[in-house]
Amino acid sequence: MRFLALVKRELRSIRREKTIMFAVFIQLFIAAFSSFLMIGVMSFYNPESIGENARIYVDVGVVGEIGSPVAYYVEKSPSITVRRFDDIETAEEEFRSGRVDALMAILPESSGVVEMKLILPQSDAESMLITMALDKPLKEAENYLRRQNGIDLLYDDLEGKPYTNFEFLYSIIIPVLMFFPALIAGSITIDTISEELQNKTLDTLWAAPVSLWGIFSAKIFTAGITAVAQCILWIGLLRMNSLSIHNIPLVLLFALLIAFCVSFGAGIIAVAFKDRERAQFVYSVGLVTVAGLSYLVNPSPFELMARLAAGGQFVGLLQVMSYLLPLFLLGSAFFLFSKRLAAA
Amino acid sequence: MSSILTIARREITRLRSRFTGKSRIAVFAIILLAAVVGYVVYQQDIGMSRHLYTVGVSSDAPPITDERFKTIEIDPYEGFQQLWEGKLDLYVWGDDVSYQHSSERSLYALGALKEYLEKYEILRISREYEIDQAFPLRIEARHLKVEDEITSGHGLGTLADILEPGPTPDPGAISPDPAAKTDDAVRQQLEEFRTSGTLPEFEAEFVSDEEILIPSLSRPPIPLAQVVLTFLYVIPIFLVGVFFTSSFMEEKINRKLVVLLSAPVTPFQIITGKMIPYIIYSIIAIIAITIALSGDILLSLAIFIPVSMFIFSALLMVALLYRTFKDQTFFSIMAAWMVIAYLITPAMFTGLSDVSYFSPLTLAIQVYRDEPIGVMEYLLATVPLYLLFSVTVFMGVRVFNEEYLMGFRPMHRKVAEAINLIMDRNHLSFSVMLVSLIFLPVVLMIQFASIIIGMNLPATLPDSVSFAVIFPLAILSEEIAKSSSVAVLLQNRAIGSMRSVIKYSFFAALGFFIGEKLLLYLTLSVVSETMFVEAALGSGWLILPLAMHFVTTGAVCLLSARFGVRFYPLAIVAGAIIHGSYDLIIMRGEIF
């Protein structure tokens, strides 16, 4: 009962300061800009994806062997319009005036090899987009020429779906959305604990018949449940956008366990350093370190969350519950640190 | 100046005292650990999608070493059974791949496996066939100058020079070079392909002149270098900034700020004195990063010093506005996101639109690509940041008093109090104009965010829903920005008569109008092919928008004066309705 009273006190404080509103606003802000950022970040995940996600339309001029199969494959691409020129001067004029974005000067085939010169504008960004648009048709043309040269290509007829969006959604976006509230929960834990320590308001709380560990645990519990509330909000928003998440109860349970692990870790740092400035700095650097270290675990938290959300095989309750062990260890360490602080 | 330096020295001492004895060892240890872990993880080359797909393989299937696939060796009968039951995403038997037609996941897995197997296939054909047979398409990339491009050293000459170096090229004179010339390039790229198999590393330049591209061996460039630059330069500045905001927090708790305020130093000296050490740390970080990237230090400083001042403007606002520890955390995160969004979003259009010059990151990208930058572009990217910094410091100086900094009150009251403190009672007309001007970037940011939120609504909803989100938010934010100063004056009983309300409403509208048009002018001076041209042409007479701003601001302020400031939200709605009606009439050709 006393524990619940403390949790209610923390929730009241969050509501009064409108802190949770800021957290939600930040996440909505991130989401709002995600469509812009997504193209950029996804291009690091897979540079070819920019062609899938951005509508690129390119006008390409062809000179030389204008009937070459290379020109035919480029013309087949829905994002490219091909214009054929009989003379170099007209092609150059059209290119320089910006009416065509790039020129392909195709030389006659020699010993089964086709050489061509690709004339690009000086702007690297434009050149990059043009080469992106040309990438697939040129690969198709290359395979055609290979077949002409008597090479029997395997796997050429396989037709899958462009996978980058799928992998990016489940491997990056969903784990980030599910773990970002845990990051916030850790920050809230440091703020609330160091606020009590620095403002010396802990003495007042001690007058109540509750242990220091009980007081701090209530703070961590509150941070954890606000994290899960945010995860539920995210899942709702993703479903509104017709993005399916599998194993929702397990995803939420896992997000909760991670939020508690992060919060207990943050609590240890706050109690150890006793002031917000150092605690937040160490927490930020420490979180990055632990996130990096976690990749050495198999399955890593990011990987487990991705596979759970994508409905993957061989992951389930057992893997999620294995995170009870670090939670127990961190909780115990936090208990010991709190006891030491109470004794001091 | 000596007072500023004294405060700066005191700030360095304070920061040093935070990290002494055991805590210094702990902090260094954790930074060292972070560096070691970062290096180890980088060396491990761990992908983000490990074991995302489950693939059954027969004993004679090609080896699948891509870590995205969790492979299980299984005989064909069992494999097809499990594929049918959805326990496997794919089943690979010999050279064939089976998948579930009805499963999206299986189709994505097939797309990913096809790409992997194509690479495997390239290695096979390169072993089994002659180089000319296996790699029959060779592309030499060359650059030519387009009319509106700035010459940057390469790509000079004519198309004829490139195609046929010689005195008199003619259309039929394109003669093939011997394929042997490009064979070396194929061999080299094939060797790289055999040994690497990893994602390409960051390179600022994409396709260099005379580079030979082999389609199946070409490694796609990493575009949008602005995202990398943001994280390399901006994040360290934010980490330094954590200590700047914390400094205010600590001094509030220790009540040292009260002591400082009673000392013979001005608020300007306190703010700049506290800020200087952290700006110097940021400059050191900028230099170190530039050296690591082998960049031009002076140009990097010219670009990133305004960026760091922009970041410190945001952090100063955080330091002035927060009330509790939790506020500080959330305001800091929000400030970081807003700054990153402001810097990244325009820079996404680098090379595509001149809008990108709103972000200094665009300049940085050009510098790293050895492209020249113009004076006007530099000014457009950096002057707003210097201005914002000056305005923030000015606001900081105005609100820097004990009661404001130490008091806890709801956020809207805290903002209203800040507006009240910013205004100079001896120059009220100018102050009212200034407040409208100051709010202009905030309005732009809200309008920009509302457009993006509107664009992010589910595609199934009609366009009118997006319009219904964007339009009211845009109008309401403008009306609040224009009328807030007069509302604050009314609340503080600094003005009372209807005549003075009308007078200051006019100045508030004028301030907003000047800012709006100034921004338009600045934009037009650099941006040539954007919506701003349409906006400029569409606005017709200048007097009409000014009259509209005056009428709507006047309506809001007069209603607030007549019925009391507690009805200010309703007055805003009334003003927004007038504003909205005006906009709909102006835009009727576009939307009806």
Interface residues (C-beta under 8 A of the other chain):
Chain A: I14 E17 K18 T19 F22 A23 F25 I26 L28 F29 I30 A31 A32 F33 S34 S35 F36 L37 I39 G40 V41 S43 F44 Y45 P47 E48 I50 V63 G64 V70 D86 D87 I88 E89 A91 E92 F95 R96 S97 G98 L103 A105 L107 P108 S110 S111 G112 V113 V114 E115 M116 K117 L118 I119 L120 P121 Q122 S123 D124 A125 E126 S127 M128 L129 T131 M132 D135 L138 K139 A141 E142 N143 L145 R146 Q148 N149 G150 I151 L153 L154 Y155 D156 L158 E159 G160 K161 P162 Y163 F166 E167 Y170 S171 I172 I184 S187 I188 I190 D191 T192 S194 E195 Q198 N199 M240 N241 S242 A272 F273 D275 R276 E277 R278 Q280 F281 V282 S284 V285 G286 V288 T289 G292 L293 Y295 L296 N298 P299 S300 F302 E303 A306 R307 A310 G311 G312 Q313 F314
Chain B: R18 F19 S23 A26 V27 I30 I31 L33 A34 V37 G38 V40 V41 Q44 I46 M48 S49 R50 H51 L52 Y53 T54 R68 K70 K87 L88 D95 V97 Y99 E104 R105 L107 Y108 A109 L110 G111 A112 L113 K114 E115 L117 E118 E121 R124 I125 Y129 D132 Q133 A134 F135 P136 L137 R138 I139 E140 A141 R142 H143 L144 K145 V146 E147 D148 E149 T151 S152 H154 G155 T158 L159 A160 I162 L163 P169 P171 I174 S175 P176 D177 P178 A179 T182 P200 E205 F206 V207 L213 I214 P215 S216 S218 P220 P221 I222 P223 L224 Q226 V227 V228 L239 V242 F243 S246 S247 M249 E250 I253 R323 T324 F325 K326 D327 Q328 T329 F330 F331 I333 M334 W337 M338 A341 I344 T345 M348 T350 G351 L352 R369 E371 M411 A449 I452 I453 M455 N456 P458
